[in-house]
Amino acid sequence: MKVEVLASVMQEEPNQLIRRMRLSSDAVIINQCDRVGYEEIEYQGHLARFYSFPDRGVGRSRNEAIMRAKGDICLFADADLVYEPDYAERISAEFERNPLADMILFNVTVEEARRTYFITERKRVHWYNCGRYGAVSFAVRRESLLSSGVMFSLLFGGGARYSNGEDSLFLKEFMDRGYSVYTAPVTIAVETGGDSTWFGGYNKKFFYDRGILYRYLYGRLSGLMARRFLLVHRGTLCAQVPPDKAFKWMKEGMNAAAQQRGVCSDREA
């Protein structure tokens, strides 16, 4: 079972990137830069196909990688990851262990302030708890991914109109189409961190965009899920912005999204 990394990066040099990320599997790398180009790099018995495009947007670049994938298992990646030496073997073993899984979510170590999840058991993911996982935790059977027809939104994520959430929308749509997603308490990489391309602090845009996202994710339950989100993260988010103000901004986003999608604005308190 061949694992292939699908990486979205910006202004990278391929050999340096491969060494820094410690890749030990095949890879499709979409480099957002100011030119169009293609090159192949062989390393440790593996092949990295490195595409350079002037287009911007993490959703767009992930979609470009999906269309070029050849491996049995697709593993989404960013440039700030450093992989465990045996990540490909760990991922393959989990899919062999669970033949019912179309997608499996793995642990990626991040700094405590940015951590949104930590997997401690193997279980199925549902619509109501899919919003916490980032795309770099996703490993998916290519056959299932292609048959689902699911792609990343161009409205959400780095380089798009709304800050983030393309990964949550992708995951929910994949499950809505009848595909199974499970977790595995297995760590595959460490995130080295760095300046975010989208996060500008817990300000009005952050909460407004989150409200937009929640309407797309949860429909008429978005108000309830927003309250839950603020309660769970009150120690970080609401340390800077009072909960009532944060919810007001999220509500504005939810109402705007409802109008965009041609449905009536709800009245959740």
CORVENZI-V578916 format. One record per pair of residues at least 24 apart in sequence whose C-alpha atoms are under 10 Angstrom apart, sorted by the first residue. I is the first residue (numbers start at 1). J is the second residue. D is the distance in whole Angstrom. If there is no record, write none. Layout:
# CORVENZI-V578916
i;j;d
I;J;D
I;J;D
This chain:
# CORVENZI-V578916
i;j;d
1;71;8
1;72;6
1;73;7
1;88;9
1;89;9
1;91;9
1;92;6
1;93;9
1;95;9
1;96;9
1;141;10
2;26;8
2;70;9
2;71;5
2;72;5
2;73;6
2;74;9
2;88;8
2;89;9
2;91;10
2;92;8
3;27;8
3;70;9
3;71;6
3;72;6
3;73;5
3;74;6
3;75;7
3;87;9
3;88;6
3;89;8
3;91;8
3;92;7
3;139;9
3;140;9
3;141;9
3;142;10
4;28;7
4;46;10
4;47;9
4;48;9
4;69;7
4;70;7
4;71;5
4;72;7
4;73;6
4;74;5
4;75;6
4;76;9
4;88;8
4;139;9
4;142;10
5;29;8
5;48;9
5;65;9
5;69;9
5;71;9
5;73;8
5;74;6
5;75;5
5;76;6
5;77;7
5;78;10
5;88;9
5;136;10
5;139;9
6;30;8
6;48;10
6;49;10
6;61;9
6;62;7
6;63;10
6;64;9
6;65;6
6;66;7
6;68;9
6;69;8
6;71;10
6;73;10
6;74;6
6;75;6
6;76;5
6;77;6
6;78;8
6;136;9
6;139;10
7;31;8
7;50;10
7;58;10
7;61;8
7;62;7
7;65;7
7;66;10
7;75;8
7;76;6
7;77;4
7;78;5
7;79;7
7;81;10
7;136;9
8;32;8
8;57;9
8;58;6
8;59;9
8;60;9
8;61;6
8;62;6
8;63;10
8;64;9
8;65;8
8;76;8
8;77;6
8;78;5
8;79;7
9;33;9
9;52;10
9;58;8
9;61;8
9;62;10
9;77;9
9;78;6
9;79;5
9;80;9
10;34;10
10;52;9
10;53;10
10;54;10
10;56;9
10;57;10
10;58;10
10;61;10
10;78;9
10;79;8
11;35;10
11;52;9
11;53;10
11;54;10
12;50;10
12;52;9
12;79;8
13;50;9
14;39;9
14;40;9
14;41;8
14;48;8
14;49;9
14;50;7
14;51;10
15;41;8
15;42;10
15;43;9
15;48;9
15;50;10
17;79;7
17;80;9
17;81;10
17;82;10
18;43;9
18;48;8
18;79;9
18;82;10
19;43;10
19;82;9
20;79;9
20;80;9
20;81;8
20;82;7
20;83;9
21;77;10
21;78;9
21;79;7
21;80;7
21;81;6
21;82;4
21;83;6
21;84;9
21;189;9
21;190;9
21;191;10
21;192;10
22;81;9
22;82;6
22;83;6
22;84;8
22;85;7
22;189;10
23;48;9
23;81;10
23;82;8
23;83;7
23;84;9
23;85;8
23;86;10
23;87;9
23;88;9
24;83;8
24;84;9
24;85;7
24;86;8
24;87;8
24;88;7
24;89;10
25;71;10
25;86;10
25;87;9
25;88;7
25;89;10
26;69;10
26;70;9
26;71;8
26;74;10
26;88;10
27;65;9
27;69;8
27;70;9
27;71;9
27;74;9
27;75;9
27;76;10
27;77;10
28;62;10
28;64;9
28;65;6
28;66;9
28;67;10
28;68;7
28;69;7
28;70;9
28;71;10
28;74;10
28;75;10
28;76;10
28;77;10
29;61;9
29;62;9
29;64;9
29;65;7
29;68;10
29;77;9
29;78;9
29;79;9
30;58;10
30;60;10
30;61;6
30;62;8
30;63;10
30;64;7
30;65;6
30;68;10
30;78;10
31;55;9
31;56;9
31;61;8
31;79;10
32;56;6
32;57;8
32;58;9
32;60;10
32;61;8
55;159;10
56;158;9
56;159;6
56;160;8
57;153;10
57;154;7
57;155;9
57;156;9
57;157;7
57;158;6
57;159;4
57;160;6
57;161;10
58;152;9
58;153;9
58;154;8
58;156;9
58;157;6
58;158;5
58;159;7
58;160;8
58;164;10
58;166;9
58;197;10
59;151;8
59;152;5
59;153;6
59;154;5
59;155;8
59;156;7
59;157;7
59;158;8
59;159;8
59;160;8
59;164;10
59;166;7
59;167;9
59;170;10
60;151;9
60;152;7
60;153;8
60;154;6
60;155;10
60;157;10
60;158;10
60;159;9
60;160;9
61;152;9
61;154;10
62;135;10
62;151;8
62;152;7
62;153;10
63;150;9
63;151;6
63;152;6
63;153;9
63;154;9
64;151;10
64;152;10
66;142;8
66;145;9
66;146;8
66;150;10
66;151;8
66;152;10
67;146;9
67;151;10
69;142;8
69;146;10
70;142;8
70;143;10
71;141;9
71;142;7
71;143;9
72;140;8
72;141;6
72;142;6
72;143;7
72;144;10
73;102;10
73;103;9
73;138;10
73;139;6
73;140;5
73;141;5
73;142;6
73;143;9
73;144;10
73;145;9
74;103;9
74;138;8
74;139;5
74;140;5
74;141;6
74;142;6
74;143;10
74;145;9
75;103;10
75;104;10
75;105;10
75;135;9
75;136;7
75;137;8
75;138;6
75;139;4
75;140;7
75;141;9
75;142;10
76;134;9
76;135;6
76;136;5
76;137;7
76;138;6
76;139;7
76;140;9
77;134;10
77;135;7
77;136;5
77;137;8
77;138;9
77;139;10
77;189;10
78;135;9
78;136;7
78;191;9
79;191;9
79;192;9
79;193;10
80;189;10
80;190;8
80;191;6
80;192;5
80;193;6
80;194;8
81;108;9
81;109;9
81;110;10
81;136;9
81;188;10
81;189;6
81;190;6
81;191;5
81;192;6
81;193;8
82;108;9
82;109;10
82;188;9
82;189;5
82;190;5
82;191;6
82;192;7
83;108;9
83;187;9
83;188;6
83;189;4
83;190;6
83;191;9
84;108;10
84;187;8
84;188;5
84;189;5
84;190;8
85;188;9
85;189;9
86;188;8
86;189;10
87;186;9
87;187;8
87;188;5
87;189;8
88;188;8
89;188;10
90;184;10
90;186;8
90;187;9
90;188;8
91;139;8
91;140;10
91;184;9
91;186;8
91;187;10
91;188;8
92;139;10
94;122;10
94;182;10
94;183;10
94;184;7
94;185;10
94;186;9
95;139;9
95;140;9
95;141;9
95;182;10
95;184;10
98;122;10
98;182;9
98;184;10
100;179;9
100;180;7
100;181;9
100;182;9
101;140;8
101;141;8
101;144;10
101;179;8
101;180;5
101;181;6
101;182;6
101;183;9
102;139;9
102;140;6
102;141;6
102;142;9
102;143;9
102;144;6
102;145;8
102;174;9
102;175;10
102;178;10
102;179;6
102;180;5
102;181;6
102;182;8
103;137;10
103;138;7
103;139;6
103;140;4
103;141;6
103;142;9
103;144;8
103;145;9
103;171;9
103;174;9
103;175;10
103;179;8
103;180;6
103;181;5
103;182;6
103;183;9
104;137;8
104;138;6
104;139;5
104;140;6
104;141;9
104;180;9
104;181;6
104;182;5
104;183;5
104;184;7
105;133;8
105;134;9
105;135;9
105;136;9
105;137;5
105;138;5
105;139;6
105;140;9
105;181;7
105;182;6
105;183;5
105;184;6
105;185;9
105;186;9
105;187;10
106;133;9
106;134;10
106;136;8
106;137;5
106;138;7
106;139;8
106;182;9
106;183;6
106;184;5
106;185;7
106;186;6
106;187;6
106;188;7
106;189;9
107;133;9
107;134;10
107;136;9
107;137;6
107;138;9
107;183;9
107;184;8
107;185;7
107;186;6
107;187;4
107;188;6
107;189;7
107;190;9
108;134;9
108;136;7
108;137;6
108;186;9
108;187;6
108;188;6
108;189;5
108;190;5
108;191;7
109;187;7
109;188;8
109;189;6
109;190;5
109;191;6
109;192;9
110;189;9
110;190;6
110;191;5
110;192;7
110;193;8
111;190;9
111;191;8
111;192;9
111;193;8
113;236;8
114;193;10
114;236;10
116;233;9
118;183;10
118;184;10
118;185;8
118;186;10
118;187;10
119;183;7
119;184;7
119;185;5
119;186;8
119;187;9
120;183;9
120;184;7
120;185;5
120;186;8
121;182;10
121;183;7
121;184;6
121;185;5
121;186;9
122;182;7
122;183;5
122;184;5
122;185;6
122;186;9
123;181;9
123;182;5
123;183;5
123;184;8
123;185;10
124;180;7
124;181;6
124;182;4
124;183;6
124;184;10
125;171;10
125;172;10
125;175;9
125;180;8
125;181;6
125;182;5
125;183;7
126;171;10
126;172;8
126;175;8
126;176;10
126;180;9
126;181;8
126;182;9
127;168;10
127;171;9
127;172;6
127;173;9
127;175;8
127;176;8
127;217;8
127;218;8
128;172;9
128;217;9
128;218;8
128;221;10
128;225;8
129;168;10
129;172;10
130;167;9
130;168;6
130;169;9
130;170;10
130;171;7
130;172;7
130;175;9
130;181;10
130;217;9
131;165;8
131;166;10
131;167;8
131;168;5
131;169;8
131;171;8
131;172;8
131;213;10
131;214;9
131;217;8
131;218;10
131;229;10
132;165;10
132;167;9
132;168;7
133;165;10
133;167;7
133;168;7
133;171;9
134;164;10
134;165;8
134;166;9
134;167;6
134;168;7
134;171;9
135;165;10
135;166;8
135;167;5
135;168;8
135;170;9
135;171;9
136;167;9
136;188;10
136;189;9
136;191;10
137;167;10
137;183;9
137;184;10
137;187;9
137;188;8
137;189;9
138;167;9
138;171;9
138;181;9
138;182;10
138;183;10
139;181;10
140;181;9
144;174;9
144;179;8
144;180;10
145;174;8
145;179;9
147;179;10
148;173;9
148;174;7
148;175;9
148;176;10
148;177;7
148;178;9
148;179;8
149;173;10
149;174;9
149;177;9
150;174;6
150;175;10
150;177;9
155;213;10
156;209;9
156;212;10
156;213;8
157;197;9
157;198;7
158;196;9
158;197;6
158;198;5
158;199;9
159;197;7
159;198;7
160;198;9
161;209;9
162;198;9
162;205;9
162;206;9
162;208;9
162;209;6
162;210;8
162;212;8
162;213;8
163;197;9
163;198;5
163;199;7
163;200;9
163;205;8
163;206;7
163;207;10
163;208;10
163;209;6
163;210;8
163;212;10
163;213;9
164;197;10
164;198;7
164;199;9
164;206;9
164;209;8
164;210;8
164;213;8
165;209;9
165;210;8
165;212;10
165;213;6
165;214;9
165;216;10
165;217;9
166;213;9
168;213;9
168;214;10
168;216;10
168;217;8
169;213;8
169;214;10
169;216;8
169;217;6
170;217;10
172;217;7
172;218;10
173;217;9
201;237;9
201;240;9
202;236;9
202;237;6
202;238;8
202;239;9
202;240;7
202;241;7
202;246;9
203;237;9
203;240;8
203;241;8
203;246;8
203;249;9
204;241;9
204;245;9
204;246;8
204;248;9
204;249;6
204;250;8
204;253;10
205;249;8
205;250;9
205;253;9
206;237;10
206;246;9
206;249;9
206;250;9
207;237;9
207;241;10
207;245;9
207;246;6
207;247;8
207;248;9
207;249;6
207;250;5
207;251;9
207;252;9
207;253;8
208;246;8
208;247;9
208;248;9
208;249;5
208;250;5
208;251;7
208;252;6
208;253;5
208;254;8
208;255;10
208;256;9
209;249;9
209;250;7
209;252;9
209;253;6
209;254;9
209;257;10
210;249;9
210;250;6
210;251;9
210;253;7
210;254;8
211;246;10
211;247;8
211;248;9
211;249;7
211;250;4
211;251;6
211;252;7
211;253;4
211;254;5
211;255;8
211;256;9
211;257;8
212;250;7
212;251;9
212;252;8
212;253;5
212;254;5
212;255;8
212;256;7
212;257;5
212;258;8
212;260;10
213;250;9
213;253;8
213;254;8
213;257;8
214;250;9
214;251;10
214;253;9
214;254;7
214;257;9
215;250;10
215;251;9
215;253;8
215;254;5
215;255;8
215;256;9
215;257;6
215;258;7
215;261;9
215;265;10
215;266;10
216;254;8
216;257;7
216;258;8
216;261;9
219;254;9
219;257;10
219;258;8
219;263;10
219;266;9
220;254;9
220;258;9
220;263;10
220;264;10
220;265;9
220;266;7
220;267;9
220;268;8
221;266;9
221;268;8
222;250;9
222;251;9
222;254;7
222;266;9
222;268;8
223;247;9
223;250;8
223;251;7
223;254;8
223;266;8
223;267;8
223;268;5
223;269;7
224;268;7
224;269;8
226;250;7
226;251;8
226;254;10
226;268;10
227;268;10
227;269;9
